[in-house]
Amino acid sequence: MPPVGIDIPQADRDRLTADVGVLKDELSTLREHMRLADVEVYVKAVDYALIHNEFYNAKDVQKADRLLSTAKERVAELKAMKTPWHRQQGLVVRGYRSHIDDSVQPYGLEIPADIDFKKRVPLYIWLHGRGDTATDLHFIDQRQTKPGQIHPVGAIVLHPFGRQCVGYKSAGEIDVWEAAFDVLQNYPIDVNRIVLMGFSMGGAGAWHLGAHYADSLVAISPGAGFAETARYNNLQPEAYPPWYEQRLWGQYDVPDYARNLLNVPVVAYSGELDKQIQAAHVMEEAYRENGRELPHIIGPGMGHKYHPDSLKELLSKMADAVEDGLNRTPTKVSLQTRTLRYNKMFWVQARGLQEHWLDARVDAEILEDGRIHVTTKNISELCLTPHKNMAGVTIELDGETVVVPKTELPNPVADLKRDGKWQLSDLQEYRDDLQKRIGLHGPIDDAFMEPFLVVTPSGKSTNAELQQWIEFEQQHFIDRWRALMRGELRIKQDINVTEEDLLTYHLVAWGTPETNVFLRELAESDSTSPIRWTNETVQVGTQSFDAKHHVPVFIYPRGERYLVVNSGLTFREGHDRTNSLQNPKLPDWAVIDIRQPPNDVTPGKVVAADFFDERWQLKKRIIAPESQSETP
């Protein structure tokens, strides 16, 4: 969370506030312009600085003036139907509108003067380090005044904002790809020559983004940072958090995805004297466990920075990979995951897991005679697309043989599922079944990585204690999202939600069955939800809790979208001290005792919590929520 800044002179505050208001009015007349976000990011940056008091130096007022001056220039150009910055070279700041929350988010570009916009060029994505005070205002000012650390010849450099300081996790993770997509829409980028680099927090981001999306990158170079949770934080087993939180480390702990990195060139960097060399050492171990050695350049005598010669060597290796380009149909592919959030590497896609949050793998190879050899672990459904036509192809899968039938028309897809044995499957059945699948798999925080709508209750609870808790947690989510994720939430009352909303957004519903129409079904006797909630009880399988003092929080499918009940981001202010702790803290469902007030690490006392099984049903077990072990 950005710290509170200094008080600026009231005259400056009044002037900036007035200028922001005028610009907002002018922008409201330009809503249909495709490049409106290129201006809105400037206005939002100053607006948020005023709202959250994000001025940290007397000279920061001048930054705000510079940003508003640029905004005024761009507004005038939009009115004249011009966008000269669209082909500007040098340092350029632009913006896009995020599909997650409709917020505008900035990004910076470095475009060499000799770039030929008629030819496709490489893109280097550079992830910045941690900056608690590097909010929109300061990020934009830096990106339009100060060149970055890398200057690859003949390439454009993208500086994503990453929602500022969340370790490129959650919405910050999606920001990188939304910014990159916007660049691809506006510049002639060669999609087979995209490099990912970063240092410190950016190095941590390069590790996990690289591991999750390796098949989109021609090369990866993480510098310093962290690669997992427990060892980086020096946690001993006796101090581990509850078992389900340990499981959820599997979203961003990079060793759990190490095999994905075997698909592309990766070169790590560390300063010889930098404590964050620990990240590369952890990944060296992970590589060795998979029979490989991690290329690791160490800057002699360096602390937490690049040695100039080391950086030159790194960029040379990245350039070599760019020269080769990305092969999108390699003969060998490794996929490793713990969640269907990260389900694909090249022509291999996991569509179902036997159990989420355990190690899952696919190793596939196209043999010389055309057969496809595949071994799996913890995979229940699989899709293979190595050829334009899979008809007639023989697949050797975990020692079994499946032959794709020949068809009159080309069939580029082989869908398979394990039902006692591996066999071809029906994709429509996959879509229709109530099961954890791509796009619907949890945990609670997964909903906040895609478009969602906060649905507030139109009624008030007769339970004053419960009503107070709901109002506090609902507002806490709104405020925290704005300050941490740098955006405004979509919000509607339950009675104003439309059919289009239901088709478009995950619903994040606050309230009780008596106050929110989208929670009413939880109290009905024929409810399909595995969690029941009446005025008297919260019922979770065989466990029953007094509804006067307990609230269920959970995620569950509602058609093709999620329904999230009474929860925002599950990592809270107490976890912001290091980006390595900004991970999901609750599984698919939990019951909260609200007699313990919310604090900086929890919404109350967690008295029950678990994941749903792969059919979205309760698991037949009860594990004490404070237990560090999953053993019931």
Backbone torsions as a table, in degrees:
resi	resn	phi	psi	omega
1	MET	NA	133.0	177.6
2	PRO	-62.1	136.6	177.4
3	PRO	-70.7	161.3	176.1
4	VAL	-73.8	134.7	-176.2
5	GLY	-90.7	-158.8	-179.2
6	ILE	-88.6	163.4	173.4
7	ASP	-82.9	123.1	176.4
8	ILE	-90.3	159.7	179.5
9	PRO	-54.2	140.0	-176.9
10	GLN	-58.7	-35.9	179.8
11	ALA	-62.5	-40.3	177.3
12	ASP	-66.5	-43.4	178.8
13	ARG	-60.1	-45.3	-179.1
14	ASP	-63.1	-42.5	-178.6
15	ARG	-65.9	-45.9	179.6
16	LEU	-63.7	-41.9	179.0
17	THR	-60.8	-42.4	179.5
18	ALA	-65.0	-43.0	179.7
19	ASP	-64.0	-40.9	177.2
20	VAL	-61.1	-43.2	179.6
21	GLY	-61.4	-43.5	179.1
22	VAL	-63.4	-44.3	-179.6
23	LEU	-65.1	-39.0	177.2
24	LYS	-60.7	-41.4	178.5
25	ASP	-62.9	-42.4	-179.9
26	GLU	-66.5	-40.3	179.8
27	LEU	-64.8	-30.2	-179.6
28	SER	-63.9	-20.5	178.6
29	THR	-89.4	-2.6	-176.1
30	LEU	-119.0	23.5	-171.2
31	ARG	-57.1	-27.7	-175.5
32	GLU	-86.5	-4.8	-176.8
33	HIS	-73.6	131.9	-174.4
34	MET	-64.6	-28.6	-176.1
35	ARG	-106.8	27.7	-179.8
36	LEU	-60.0	-35.7	-177.8
37	ALA	-61.0	-26.3	178.0
38	ASP	-63.5	-22.0	177.5
39	VAL	-99.2	-40.6	-175.2
40	GLU	-59.6	-33.4	-178.2
41	VAL	-62.3	-32.4	178.7
42	TYR	-69.3	-44.5	-178.7
43	VAL	-67.6	-43.6	178.8
44	LYS	-60.8	-39.2	-177.8
45	ALA	-59.3	-44.3	179.6
46	VAL	-74.1	-38.3	179.3
47	ASP	-59.6	-47.3	179.8
48	TYR	-66.0	-36.2	178.0
49	ALA	-62.6	-35.8	177.4
50	LEU	-72.9	-42.4	-177.8
51	ILE	-64.9	-45.6	-173.4
52	HIS	-100.8	4.3	179.9
53	ASN	56.7	59.4	-175.9
54	GLU	-101.0	38.0	172.4
55	PHE	-102.0	121.9	-173.6
56	TYR	-113.9	-0.3	-178.7
57	ASN	-155.8	147.8	-179.0
58	ALA	-57.0	-30.1	-179.7
59	LYS	-74.0	-10.8	-179.7
60	ASP	-65.4	-23.8	175.5
61	VAL	-61.8	-37.0	178.2
62	GLN	-65.9	-35.4	175.4
63	LYS	-60.2	-45.8	179.9
64	ALA	-60.9	-41.4	178.2
65	ASP	-62.1	-41.5	179.7
66	ARG	-63.4	-42.8	-179.4
67	LEU	-64.6	-42.6	-179.9
68	LEU	-69.0	-31.8	175.9
69	SER	-63.6	-44.4	176.8
70	THR	-63.0	-41.1	179.1
71	ALA	-60.0	-43.0	180.0
72	LYS	-63.4	-41.1	178.3
73	GLU	-62.4	-44.0	-177.7
74	ARG	-70.4	-34.6	175.6
75	VAL	-60.3	-46.1	179.4
76	ALA	-60.8	-38.1	-180.0
77	GLU	-71.0	-38.1	176.3
78	LEU	-62.6	-41.1	178.6
79	LYS	-62.0	-31.4	178.4
80	ALA	-88.2	8.9	179.8
81	MET	61.0	39.6	178.5
82	LYS	-125.1	148.5	173.7
83	THR	-139.8	69.6	-174.8
84	PRO	-61.0	-25.3	179.3
85	TRP	-69.8	-12.0	-178.6
86	HIS	-63.4	-28.1	177.7
87	ARG	-123.4	22.8	176.7
88	GLN	-71.0	144.5	175.8
89	GLN	-109.8	168.3	-174.6
90	GLY	89.5	-138.9	-179.3
91	LEU	-91.3	123.7	-176.7
92	VAL	-132.9	136.1	173.4
93	VAL	-112.6	130.9	177.9
94	ARG	-133.3	-179.3	-179.1
95	GLY	-147.6	162.9	175.3
96	TYR	-140.3	164.4	177.5
97	ARG	-102.7	119.5	-176.2
98	SER	-72.7	137.0	177.3
99	HIS	-74.4	-16.7	-178.2
100	ILE	-65.8	-49.6	-173.8
101	ASP	-136.0	9.3	-178.0
102	ASP	66.2	12.2	177.7
103	SER	-78.0	155.2	172.8
104	VAL	-92.9	136.9	-177.8
105	GLN	-128.1	137.5	-177.6
106	PRO	-87.2	159.2	166.2
107	TYR	-149.2	156.3	179.0
108	GLY	-109.9	152.8	176.9
109	LEU	-130.3	146.8	167.9
110	GLU	-120.6	113.9	-174.1
111	ILE	-117.8	111.8	-178.0
112	PRO	-59.5	150.8	-177.6
113	ALA	-65.1	-24.8	-176.3
114	ASP	-95.5	11.5	179.0
115	ILE	-66.0	130.8	175.6
116	ASP	-97.3	108.1	-176.1
117	PHE	-69.8	-3.8	177.8
118	LYS	-88.7	-7.6	-179.2
119	LYS	-118.9	150.4	177.2
120	ARG	-76.8	136.9	-173.7
121	VAL	-127.6	157.9	176.4
122	PRO	-68.0	156.4	174.9
123	LEU	-122.8	126.0	173.5
124	TYR	-104.8	120.2	176.6
125	ILE	-95.1	118.5	-179.1
126	TRP	-109.8	121.1	-179.5
127	LEU	-96.5	122.4	-176.2
128	HIS	-73.9	165.4	178.1
129	GLY	-83.2	178.9	-177.9
130	ARG	-67.1	138.1	175.4
131	GLY	-151.3	95.2	-177.7
132	ASP	-58.0	-31.5	-178.8
133	THR	-99.4	2.4	-177.7
134	ALA	-85.5	60.9	179.4
135	THR	-73.9	-177.2	-176.9
136	ASP	-48.3	-47.7	-177.6
137	LEU	-56.2	-49.3	-174.0
138	HIS	-78.0	-34.7	176.5
139	PHE	-62.0	-49.3	-177.9
140	ILE	-64.0	-43.9	-179.8
141	ASP	-60.4	-41.7	179.3
142	GLN	-66.2	-42.1	-175.6
143	ARG	-70.4	-19.1	177.7
144	GLN	-103.1	3.4	-179.4
145	THR	-129.4	-20.1	-171.6
146	LYS	-131.2	119.3	176.9
147	PRO	-62.9	155.2	179.5
148	GLY	-83.1	-166.4	-174.2
149	GLN	-84.8	-21.7	-176.0
150	ILE	-118.1	143.7	-179.1
151	HIS	-139.0	67.4	-178.3
152	PRO	-64.7	139.3	-177.7
153	VAL	-69.4	132.2	173.4
154	GLY	70.8	20.6	-177.3
155	ALA	-132.5	154.9	172.6
156	ILE	-93.4	139.5	176.5
157	VAL	-108.0	127.4	176.9
158	LEU	-103.7	130.0	174.4
159	HIS	-111.3	94.9	176.0
160	PRO	-69.7	151.6	174.8
161	PHE	-77.6	-36.6	179.0
162	GLY	65.5	28.8	-176.0
163	ARG	58.4	29.2	172.8
164	GLN	80.2	-77.2	-166.1
165	CYS	-144.2	54.9	177.4
166	VAL	-119.6	22.8	176.1
167	GLY	67.1	22.6	-177.6
168	TYR	58.4	37.7	177.1
169	LYS	-112.5	167.0	177.8
170	SER	52.8	-131.6	179.6
171	ALA	-62.3	-25.0	177.2
172	GLY	-66.2	-31.9	175.1
173	GLU	-65.9	-48.2	-178.5
174	ILE	-66.1	-32.2	179.9
175	ASP	-55.6	-40.6	-178.4
176	VAL	-58.6	-44.8	-176.5
177	TRP	-78.7	-31.5	175.2
178	GLU	-66.6	-40.7	176.9
179	ALA	-64.2	-43.8	179.1
180	ALA	-62.1	-40.8	179.3
181	PHE	-63.1	-40.0	178.7
182	ASP	-63.4	-39.0	176.8
183	VAL	-63.3	-42.7	179.8
184	LEU	-62.5	-29.9	179.2
185	GLN	-75.3	-18.4	-171.3
186	ASN	-119.3	-10.5	-178.0
187	TYR	-136.4	153.0	-177.4
188	PRO	-79.7	75.1	-177.4
189	ILE	-88.5	137.6	172.8
190	ASP	-83.1	108.5	-174.1
191	VAL	-68.8	-11.7	176.6
192	ASN	-95.1	10.9	180.0
193	ARG	-139.6	58.1	178.1
194	ILE	-110.2	123.7	-177.7
195	VAL	-108.7	141.5	175.9
196	LEU	-116.2	123.8	177.9
197	MET	-137.0	161.9	176.0
198	GLY	-179.2	163.1	-177.7
199	PHE	-136.1	143.2	-179.6
200	SER	64.4	-121.6	174.5
201	MET	-57.2	-34.7	176.6
202	GLY	-67.2	-31.9	174.6
203	GLY	-66.6	-41.1	175.5
204	ALA	-60.5	-42.9	177.8
205	GLY	-62.9	-40.7	178.9
206	ALA	-63.8	-35.2	177.3
207	TRP	-62.9	-54.9	-172.4
208	HIS	-79.2	-35.7	175.4
209	LEU	-65.6	-39.8	177.6
210	GLY	-62.3	-42.1	-179.7
211	ALA	-69.0	-34.1	-178.2
212	HIS	-79.4	-30.8	-172.1
213	TYR	-128.8	36.8	-174.7
214	ALA	-58.2	-31.1	-176.2
215	ASP	-75.3	-1.7	175.1
216	SER	-101.4	-0.1	-170.1
217	LEU	-124.1	141.1	178.4
218	VAL	-85.9	-22.7	177.5
219	ALA	-166.1	156.6	-176.7
220	ILE	-136.6	136.9	175.5
221	SER	-139.4	96.9	175.1
222	PRO	-84.3	135.1	175.8
223	GLY	-115.7	123.1	179.5
224	ALA	56.8	-141.8	178.9
225	GLY	80.6	-151.3	177.3
226	PHE	-141.6	159.6	-176.1
227	ALA	-126.5	-6.7	178.5
228	GLU	-159.2	-173.3	-170.3
229	THR	-104.4	-56.6	-168.4
230	ALA	-64.9	-52.2	-175.5
231	ARG	-69.9	-37.0	179.2
232	TYR	-61.5	-35.9	-179.7
233	ASN	-92.9	9.1	179.2
234	ASN	54.7	37.4	179.0
235	LEU	-79.8	129.2	172.8
236	GLN	-93.2	152.5	-176.4
237	PRO	-50.9	-36.6	-178.7
238	GLU	-68.9	-15.7	179.9
239	ALA	-106.6	9.5	-179.5
240	TYR	-64.8	152.0	175.6
241	PRO	-75.8	-178.7	179.4
242	PRO	-54.8	155.0	-173.5
243	TRP	-54.3	-38.6	-176.1
244	TYR	-70.5	-31.6	175.9
245	GLU	-68.8	-37.1	175.6
246	GLN	-61.5	-41.5	177.3
247	ARG	-58.7	-41.0	-176.1
248	LEU	-74.5	-12.6	168.6
249	TRP	-55.9	-25.3	-178.2
250	GLY	-66.4	-2.4	173.8
251	GLN	-79.0	-41.1	-173.3
252	TYR	-120.6	-1.4	174.9
253	ASP	-73.2	112.3	-170.2
254	VAL	-67.4	-33.7	177.1
255	PRO	-56.0	-25.6	178.5
256	ASP	-72.1	-8.4	-179.6
257	TYR	-126.1	18.0	-170.6
258	ALA	-58.5	-35.1	-176.3
259	ARG	-65.2	-26.0	176.4
260	ASN	-62.4	-34.5	-177.7
261	LEU	-71.9	-14.9	177.7
262	LEU	-71.5	-13.2	-177.4
263	ASN	-79.1	-19.3	-173.6
264	VAL	-139.1	161.3	176.4
265	PRO	-66.5	130.5	176.7
266	VAL	-131.1	130.9	176.1
267	VAL	-130.7	116.1	179.8
268	ALA	-88.8	155.0	174.6
269	TYR	-131.6	141.9	173.0
270	SER	-145.9	144.9	167.7
271	GLY	-73.9	141.2	-176.4
272	GLU	-56.3	-35.1	-175.6
273	LEU	-103.4	8.3	-175.9
274	ASP	-83.9	128.4	176.7
275	LYS	-60.0	-28.2	-178.5
276	GLN	-76.5	7.0	169.1
277	ILE	-62.1	-18.0	178.8
278	GLN	-53.2	-38.2	-178.0
279	ALA	-61.6	-45.9	180.0
280	ALA	-67.0	-36.4	177.5
281	HIS	-63.2	-41.4	177.0
282	VAL	-59.7	-43.3	-178.0
283	MET	-75.1	-27.5	172.8
284	GLU	-61.2	-42.5	177.2
285	GLU	-61.8	-44.4	-178.8
286	ALA	-62.7	-40.0	177.9
287	TYR	-63.6	-45.1	-178.4
288	ARG	-63.1	-36.3	177.2
289	GLU	-62.1	-21.6	179.2
290	ASN	-107.6	18.9	172.9
291	GLY	76.4	20.8	-178.9
292	ARG	-131.6	164.6	174.6
293	GLU	-112.5	134.8	178.9
294	LEU	-83.0	120.6	171.4
295	PRO	-61.5	124.6	-172.5
296	HIS	-140.0	110.3	177.6
297	ILE	-92.2	128.4	-178.5
298	ILE	-114.3	123.3	179.6
299	GLY	-76.3	114.2	-175.6
300	PRO	-61.6	128.8	176.9
301	GLY	70.0	6.3	-175.1
302	MET	-89.2	144.2	168.2
303	GLY	-90.3	-127.2	-174.3
304	HIS	-88.8	62.2	176.5
305	LYS	-165.2	168.3	179.3
306	TYR	-79.2	142.5	164.1
307	HIS	-81.3	134.1	-176.6
308	PRO	-53.9	-41.9	-179.9
309	ASP	-68.4	-36.3	179.0
310	SER	-66.0	-41.6	179.3
311	LEU	-64.7	-38.9	177.4
312	LYS	-61.8	-42.2	178.9
313	GLU	-65.4	-42.4	178.0
314	LEU	-58.3	-49.2	-177.4
315	LEU	-64.7	-31.2	176.1
316	SER	-65.2	-41.6	178.8
317	LYS	-68.2	-37.5	176.4
318	MET	-64.4	-40.5	179.6
319	ALA	-64.2	-36.6	177.0
320	ASP	-61.7	-42.9	179.0
321	ALA	-66.1	-39.1	177.8
322	VAL	-62.2	-40.9	178.9
323	GLU	-59.6	-41.9	179.9
324	ASP	-70.7	-37.0	-177.5
325	GLY	80.3	164.8	-177.7
326	LEU	-88.4	126.0	174.1
327	ASN	-88.7	110.6	-175.3
328	ARG	-84.2	-5.4	175.7
329	THR	-130.1	63.2	178.1
330	PRO	-66.5	153.8	-179.8
331	THR	-72.9	-27.0	178.3
332	LYS	-119.3	135.5	179.5
333	VAL	-136.7	135.6	171.8
334	SER	-118.0	131.8	175.2
335	LEU	-123.4	128.7	176.2
336	GLN	-134.4	131.4	-177.8
337	THR	-155.6	172.7	172.0
338	ARG	-130.9	1.2	-178.1
339	THR	-154.3	149.0	177.8
340	LEU	-74.2	-2.4	168.7
341	ARG	-58.0	-37.5	179.4
342	TYR	-117.3	93.0	-164.9
343	ASN	-117.3	-0.9	-167.4
344	LYS	-139.8	142.0	165.8
345	MET	-138.5	113.5	179.5
346	PHE	52.7	-116.1	-174.0
347	TRP	-97.5	14.4	178.3
348	VAL	-115.6	127.2	178.6
349	GLN	-134.2	127.8	172.0
350	ALA	-85.0	126.6	179.5
351	ARG	-109.9	-8.6	176.6
352	GLY	-158.0	144.1	175.7
353	LEU	-113.1	149.2	174.0
354	GLN	-68.5	-34.8	173.6
355	GLU	-156.5	123.9	177.3
356	HIS	-64.2	150.6	174.3
357	TRP	72.1	15.1	165.6
358	LEU	-114.7	158.6	-177.0
359	ASP	-59.6	126.6	178.0
360	ALA	-127.9	138.2	-174.9
361	ARG	-142.3	149.7	167.2
362	VAL	-136.6	128.8	172.2
363	ASP	-122.4	121.0	-173.4
364	ALA	-129.6	145.8	-179.6
365	GLU	-144.5	135.7	173.1
366	ILE	-89.1	116.7	-178.2
367	LEU	-80.6	164.9	-176.0
368	GLU	-61.4	-30.9	-178.8
369	ASP	-86.8	6.0	176.3
370	GLY	97.3	-15.0	176.2
371	ARG	-66.4	154.7	177.1
372	ILE	-114.6	121.7	-179.1
373	HIS	-102.0	126.1	-174.4
374	VAL	-134.6	135.3	168.2
375	THR	-123.5	144.8	-177.1
376	THR	-133.7	163.6	173.4
377	LYS	-144.3	125.6	176.1
378	ASN	61.8	32.5	179.5
379	ILE	-114.8	132.0	178.1
380	SER	-108.7	-26.8	177.7
381	GLU	-141.3	148.8	-168.3
382	LEU	-149.3	147.2	175.1
383	CYS	-130.9	131.8	179.1
384	LEU	-121.0	132.2	-178.9
385	THR	-139.0	53.0	-177.3
386	PRO	-79.6	-19.6	-175.8
387	HIS	-123.8	157.0	174.7
388	LYS	-66.6	-24.6	177.3
389	ASN	-138.0	113.5	179.8
390	MET	-89.9	-4.9	-177.0
391	ALA	-58.8	128.2	178.6
392	GLY	85.2	-2.4	-177.9
393	VAL	-76.9	138.4	176.4
394	THR	-95.1	129.1	-179.6
395	ILE	-116.6	120.7	174.3
396	GLU	-96.1	111.7	-167.7
397	LEU	-126.2	108.7	-179.1
398	ASP	51.8	41.5	177.9
399	GLY	84.3	-3.8	176.8
400	GLU	-105.1	160.1	-178.8
401	THR	-118.1	129.0	176.0
402	VAL	-126.7	129.6	178.2
403	VAL	-110.5	125.9	178.3
404	VAL	-76.2	123.6	-177.7
405	PRO	-60.0	147.7	175.0
406	LYS	-76.4	142.0	-178.5
407	THR	-132.3	160.8	178.9
408	GLU	-67.1	-38.6	179.7
409	LEU	-100.4	149.1	178.0
410	PRO	-58.1	139.3	178.1
411	ASN	-123.7	104.8	-173.5
412	PRO	-82.5	-2.5	-170.7
413	VAL	-124.0	137.9	169.1
414	ALA	-118.5	106.8	177.3
415	ASP	-95.2	129.1	-176.9
416	LEU	-133.7	149.5	174.9
417	LYS	-140.7	155.5	179.0
418	ARG	-100.6	112.2	177.2
419	ASP	-132.6	75.8	-170.1
420	GLY	84.5	-44.8	174.1
421	LYS	-147.3	165.2	179.3
422	TRP	-74.5	136.3	178.9
423	GLN	-154.0	163.0	176.0
424	LEU	-66.9	146.2	-175.8
425	SER	-124.4	167.4	179.6
426	ASP	-100.6	118.3	-177.9
427	LEU	-62.5	-31.6	179.6
428	GLN	-66.3	-38.0	175.7
429	GLU	-62.1	-40.0	178.5
430	TYR	-58.6	-43.2	-178.2
431	ARG	-71.5	-32.0	-174.8
432	ASP	-84.3	-28.2	-174.8
433	ASP	-68.8	146.7	170.6
434	LEU	-83.0	98.4	-179.8
435	GLN	-154.9	161.3	173.5
436	LYS	-72.2	120.4	-177.4
437	ARG	-142.1	177.2	-178.5
438	ILE	-56.9	122.8	-179.8
439	GLY	95.0	-15.4	-179.8
440	LEU	-142.8	84.5	-174.8
441	HIS	-146.3	-6.7	-177.4
442	GLY	75.0	-177.8	1.7
443	PRO	-80.7	-162.6	-176.2
444	ILE	-52.1	-46.8	-174.7
445	ASP	-66.2	-15.3	-179.1
446	ASP	-62.3	-30.1	-178.5
447	ALA	-63.5	-24.2	-173.7
448	PHE	-90.1	11.0	175.6
449	MET	-105.7	4.2	179.5
450	GLU	-138.6	171.2	-178.5
451	PRO	-58.3	128.3	179.2
452	PHE	-140.3	158.9	-178.4
453	LEU	-127.0	125.7	175.2
454	VAL	-81.0	124.1	-177.7
455	VAL	-111.4	109.7	-178.4
456	THR	-90.6	154.2	-177.1
457	PRO	-76.9	143.9	175.6
458	SER	-87.8	-13.6	178.8
459	GLY	-112.0	175.7	176.5
460	LYS	-121.9	142.0	-178.5
461	SER	-72.7	146.0	174.1
462	THR	-75.7	-10.6	176.6
463	ASN	-93.5	103.3	-174.3
464	ALA	-61.4	-38.8	-179.8
465	GLU	-64.1	-43.5	179.6
466	LEU	-67.1	-42.6	179.1
467	GLN	-60.1	-41.0	179.4
468	GLN	-63.6	-42.6	179.9
469	TRP	-63.0	-46.4	-178.6
470	ILE	-61.6	-45.8	-179.8
471	GLU	-61.9	-40.7	-179.6
472	PHE	-66.2	-50.0	-175.7
473	GLU	-67.3	-36.8	177.1
474	GLN	-62.0	-47.6	179.9
475	GLN	-68.9	-35.1	177.3
476	HIS	-59.7	-42.3	178.8
477	PHE	-63.2	-45.6	-179.2
478	ILE	-60.9	-48.1	-177.7
479	ASP	-67.3	-42.1	-177.6
480	ARG	-68.0	-39.1	179.2
481	TRP	-61.4	-43.8	-179.1
482	ARG	-63.4	-47.9	-175.4
483	ALA	-73.7	-40.6	-174.7
484	LEU	-89.0	-47.7	-176.3
485	MET	-94.6	-1.2	171.0
486	ARG	59.6	44.6	178.5
487	GLY	-155.1	165.6	176.5
488	GLU	-101.8	136.9	-179.4
489	LEU	-78.3	146.2	166.5
490	ARG	-72.1	130.3	-177.3
491	ILE	-137.7	132.5	172.9
492	LYS	-140.8	149.8	168.8
493	GLN	-71.6	152.6	-177.2
494	ASP	-54.5	-38.1	-175.9
495	ILE	-74.2	-8.4	-178.8
496	ASN	-106.9	1.4	-179.8
497	VAL	-72.8	133.2	-176.5
498	THR	-101.2	168.2	175.8
499	GLU	-61.6	-37.1	177.7
500	GLU	-62.8	-39.2	176.4
501	ASP	-59.3	-43.4	-177.2
502	LEU	-64.1	-32.1	179.8
503	LEU	-81.2	-22.6	-170.6
504	THR	-99.2	-35.5	-167.9
505	TYR	-122.3	149.7	159.9
506	HIS	-68.4	142.6	178.6
507	LEU	-99.8	131.3	174.9
508	VAL	-113.8	94.0	-169.5
509	ALA	-96.2	132.2	178.0
510	TRP	-112.9	145.6	178.2
511	GLY	125.5	-152.7	-178.4
512	THR	-135.4	171.9	176.6
513	PRO	-59.3	-23.2	179.4
514	GLU	-89.3	-12.2	-175.1
515	THR	-115.8	-17.0	-177.2
516	ASN	-132.2	122.7	-174.2
517	VAL	-62.5	-25.6	-178.7
518	PHE	-80.7	-7.0	175.1
519	LEU	-107.2	-4.9	-174.9
520	ARG	-61.4	-35.5	-177.0
521	GLU	-64.8	-19.7	179.5
522	LEU	-66.7	-20.0	-179.5
523	ALA	-96.4	-7.1	-175.8
524	GLU	-83.7	144.5	-175.4
525	SER	-65.7	-27.0	-179.0
526	ASP	-99.0	19.0	-179.7
527	SER	-61.8	139.6	176.9
528	THR	-85.8	-7.0	179.8
529	SER	-71.1	136.9	176.8
530	PRO	-72.1	-9.5	177.2
531	ILE	-112.5	123.3	179.3
532	ARG	-105.6	145.2	-176.4
533	TRP	-144.8	110.1	176.4
534	THR	-115.8	-178.6	177.8
535	ASN	-64.6	-21.4	-175.6
536	GLU	-100.0	-39.8	-171.1
537	THR	-139.4	153.6	164.3
538	VAL	-108.4	115.5	-174.1
539	GLN	-110.4	121.3	177.3
540	VAL	-125.6	96.5	-175.4
541	GLY	60.5	-124.0	179.7
542	THR	-87.2	-3.2	-179.1
543	GLN	-93.7	133.2	-179.3
544	SER	-126.3	135.5	-177.4
545	PHE	-129.5	143.5	178.4
546	ASP	-64.8	119.2	-176.8
547	ALA	-68.5	-13.8	179.0
548	LYS	-67.6	-32.6	-174.0
549	HIS	-121.9	6.0	-175.1
550	HIS	-130.6	145.5	180.0
551	VAL	-130.2	131.9	171.8
552	PRO	-83.9	138.6	170.1
553	VAL	-125.1	130.5	-177.3
554	PHE	-165.6	171.2	175.3
555	ILE	-125.3	140.8	-176.8
556	TYR	-157.3	149.0	179.0
557	PRO	-65.9	141.1	170.1
558	ARG	-131.8	94.0	-170.4
559	GLY	66.1	-128.2	-179.7
560	GLU	-93.3	8.5	-178.4
561	ARG	-128.3	170.8	176.5
562	TYR	-88.0	151.5	160.1
563	LEU	-113.7	119.0	174.7
564	VAL	-105.2	132.0	-176.4
565	VAL	-110.9	116.7	169.7
566	ASN	54.7	43.3	175.8
567	SER	-150.2	139.7	166.8
568	GLY	-105.3	-151.4	174.7
569	LEU	-53.4	133.1	-175.4
570	THR	-88.5	-12.3	170.9
571	PHE	-92.0	138.3	-169.8
572	ARG	-121.0	-172.5	-172.9
573	GLU	-56.1	-35.4	-179.6
574	GLY	-66.9	-14.1	179.8
575	HIS	-96.8	-3.7	-175.2
576	ASP	-80.7	-6.2	-175.6
577	ARG	-65.1	-25.7	173.8
578	THR	-142.8	136.9	-179.5
579	ASN	-61.8	-21.5	-179.2
580	SER	-66.9	-16.5	179.5
581	LEU	-100.9	-0.5	-178.8
582	GLN	-84.0	62.1	-178.5
583	ASN	-118.0	163.4	174.4
584	PRO	-56.2	138.2	-177.8
585	LYS	-111.8	-14.5	177.9
586	LEU	-124.1	147.6	-179.2
587	PRO	-80.5	-140.3	-179.0
588	ASP	-74.3	-32.3	-179.0
589	TRP	-149.2	155.3	176.0
590	ALA	-156.6	158.2	172.4
591	VAL	-116.9	129.0	-174.9
592	ILE	-110.5	127.5	171.7
593	ASP	-86.4	111.6	-173.0
594	ILE	-83.7	1.5	173.1
595	ARG	-68.4	-21.4	168.8
596	GLN	-93.1	115.3	-174.8
597	PRO	-63.1	154.5	174.0
598	PRO	-59.5	146.8	175.7
599	ASN	-138.8	-161.4	-172.8
600	ASP	-80.9	-0.5	178.3
601	VAL	-128.4	-13.0	-176.8
602	THR	-152.7	150.0	177.6
603	PRO	-78.3	-1.7	-176.8
604	GLY	158.8	-163.5	178.8
605	LYS	-87.2	121.5	177.4
606	VAL	-78.8	115.0	-177.7
607	VAL	-105.9	-10.4	174.9
608	ALA	-161.8	144.5	-180.0
609	ALA	-166.8	146.7	177.4
610	ASP	-172.5	175.9	171.3
611	PHE	-96.1	148.7	166.3
612	PHE	-72.3	158.9	176.8
613	ASP	-77.3	-174.4	-175.1
614	GLU	-72.1	-6.8	174.0
615	ARG	-106.0	15.4	-179.8
616	TRP	61.6	33.2	176.0
617	GLN	-114.0	162.2	177.9
618	LEU	-66.0	139.6	174.6
619	LYS	-76.7	143.6	-176.8
620	LYS	-81.7	69.9	-179.3
621	ARG	-165.2	160.9	172.9
622	ILE	-133.1	119.2	178.4
623	ILE	-115.8	129.1	177.7
624	ALA	-56.2	128.9	-173.8
625	PRO	-62.8	-23.7	179.3
626	GLU	-86.4	-5.0	-177.3
627	SER	-65.7	139.1	175.3
628	GLN	-86.9	-9.1	-178.7
629	SER	-115.6	145.2	179.9
630	GLU	-79.8	-7.3	179.4
631	THR	-66.1	120.0	-177.8
632	PRO	-58.6	NA	NA
